[in-house]
Amino acid sequence: MSETKPEWPGHLTRQQAIGLLDAITDQDDPYWENIVEDFYHEETDTMPSALHLFAALGITKQEYKAATGAQNVNWPGDA
């Protein structure tokens, strides 16, 4: 007989979820490059950053800054 784990009764806000996602996409972690290596762009010798991930999910720069406390953010598409 297997026990089922009860569903978590809490609720994450969008801001909390952004903060959690930011924490698990640490670009200083050497595994980040392994995760995004399929997106390597040879001509520019670049790979997507975690900020590209957030932007692709529809998270705005303002939401990201509010959730993480980051100030100097080089958001994709910023000139």
trRosetta pair geometry for C-beta under 8 A, 3 or more apart (Angstrom, degrees):
i j d omega theta_ij theta_ji phi_ij phi_ji
6 9 7.8 -7 138 -41 113 91
12 16 4.6 -135 -162 88 84 121
12 17 4.9 98 141 -60 128 89
12 20 7.3 -43 -147 -2 142 140
13 16 4.6 97 51 6 78 101
13 17 7.0 -141 93 -5 41 87
14 17 5.6 -56 -149 37 32 113
14 18 6.4 35 152 -22 65 103
14 63 7.2 -53 132 -159 114 128
15 18 5.7 -50 -149 33 31 112
15 19 6.6 34 151 -19 62 105
15 63 7.0 -136 -99 -166 73 84
15 66 6.2 -71 -128 114 117 105
15 67 4.5 -167 -162 -97 72 93
16 19 5.6 -54 -152 36 34 114
16 20 6.4 34 151 -18 66 104
16 67 7.4 -152 -59 -142 16 105
17 20 5.7 -52 -148 36 33 111
17 21 6.3 33 154 -18 65 106
18 21 5.7 -54 -146 38 30 111
18 22 6.3 35 152 -23 64 106
18 54 7.2 63 -145 -133 97 116
18 59 5.8 136 -115 -136 118 140
18 63 6.0 -167 -82 145 167 100
18 64 6.2 -140 177 -106 132 53
18 67 3.8 3 90 164 119 177
18 68 7.2 -100 129 -39 100 90
19 22 5.6 -53 -148 34 30 114
19 23 6.5 32 153 -21 63 105
19 67 4.6 -143 -55 169 81 98
19 68 6.0 166 -110 -81 72 64
20 23 5.6 -54 -151 33 33 113
20 24 6.6 14 158 -6 66 108
21 24 6.2 -65 -147 44 31 99
21 25 6.1 12 160 -6 68 116
21 53 7.9 -151 163 120 119 122
21 54 7.2 136 115 -92 131 91
22 25 6.2 -71 -140 45 26 98
22 50 7.0 106 -130 148 59 140
22 54 7.7 19 -80 -75 84 130
22 64 7.3 127 -78 -153 128 87
22 67 6.8 155 -10 114 137 113
22 68 5.0 -124 167 -91 177 124
23 26 7.1 -7 -180 -52 36 94
25 32 7.2 85 -175 -113 64 108
25 50 3.9 131 135 -125 125 126
25 53 6.3 -139 -140 57 160 153
26 29 4.3 87 91 -18 102 108
26 32 6.9 -124 94 -57 53 121
26 50 7.8 20 -64 -53 7 151
27 32 4.9 102 -133 -136 48 174
27 49 6.1 -10 -98 -152 146 84
27 50 5.4 -124 -53 -12 104 111
28 32 7.7 84 36 -4 17 137
29 32 5.2 115 73 -27 84 94
30 33 6.6 -42 -176 25 53 107
30 34 7.5 50 136 -12 69 105
31 34 5.0 -52 -158 37 57 117
31 35 6.1 60 146 -27 78 101
32 35 5.7 -57 -153 33 32 113
32 36 6.4 -1 162 7 68 111
32 50 7.4 -67 -140 -53 128 97
33 36 6.5 -72 -140 51 28 89
33 37 6.0 56 159 -65 66 92
33 47 6.7 124 -130 45 69 165
34 37 5.9 -26 -144 -16 27 119
36 39 5.1 -55 -177 42 80 112
36 40 7.5 119 129 -55 78 67
36 47 4.6 116 119 169 120 122
36 48 5.4 -139 -155 54 137 85
37 40 5.5 -6 -165 -33 52 113
37 47 6.9 -43 -97 -114 36 142
39 47 5.7 102 89 -151 90 79
39 48 5.2 -17 116 0 146 106
40 46 7.6 164 -152 88 56 33
40 47 5.2 -35 -97 -86 62 95
41 44 4.9 12 108 43 117 98
41 45 7.4 -70 88 -11 72 11
41 46 5.1 -8 52 62 108 79
41 47 7.1 176 11 -82 78 41
42 45 7.0 14 -165 -73 31 53
48 52 3.7 -104 -163 66 104 152
48 53 6.7 114 141 -44 124 75
49 52 5.3 118 53 -3 62 95
49 53 7.7 -114 107 1 47 86
49 76 7.6 -176 49 -59 103 101
50 53 5.2 -47 -160 30 46 119
50 54 6.6 47 145 -19 71 99
51 54 5.5 -47 -148 35 39 112
51 55 6.3 40 153 -18 67 104
51 64 7.4 53 -126 -149 84 167
51 73 7.0 153 -113 -175 137 100
51 74 7.1 176 31 84 171 66
51 75 5.9 -145 178 -124 131 50
51 76 5.7 166 122 -23 102 90
52 55 5.7 -54 -146 39 31 111
52 56 6.2 34 154 -21 64 107
52 76 5.1 90 -95 -57 69 144
53 56 5.8 -57 -149 35 28 111
53 57 6.6 20 154 -14 63 109
54 57 5.8 -64 -153 40 31 108
54 59 4.2 -68 180 64 88 127
54 64 5.6 62 163 -88 157 127
55 58 7.8 61 179 -61 32 14
55 59 6.7 -87 -77 61 28 75
55 75 6.9 125 -73 -172 122 90
55 76 4.8 -96 -3 47 164 123
55 77 7.3 152 -146 2 153 116
59 63 5.2 -123 -169 83 80 129
59 64 5.7 93 143 -59 115 92
60 63 4.6 98 55 5 80 101
60 64 6.9 -142 96 -5 43 87
61 64 5.7 -55 -149 36 31 114
61 65 6.3 29 155 -18 66 107
61 73 6.0 165 -156 99 99 137
61 75 4.2 -48 -95 -80 119 157
61 78 7.7 86 -89 -62 152 116
62 65 5.8 -53 -145 37 30 109
62 66 6.3 29 156 -18 64 108
63 66 5.8 -58 -147 38 29 110
63 67 6.1 22 158 -15 65 113
64 67 6.0 -63 -146 40 26 107
64 68 6.0 -11 169 11 65 117
64 70 6.7 -27 136 46 91 124
64 73 6.5 129 103 -141 125 162
64 75 7.6 154 46 -99 146 111
65 68 6.6 -74 -132 52 22 88
65 69 7.4 39 -178 -136 56 3
65 70 5.4 -104 -118 70 64 79
65 71 7.0 80 -145 -97 111 31
65 73 6.0 -121 -77 -10 98 143
70 73 5.1 82 127 -67 123 107
74 78 6.2 -137 -163 53 52 135
75 78 4.7 98 63 -30 79 115
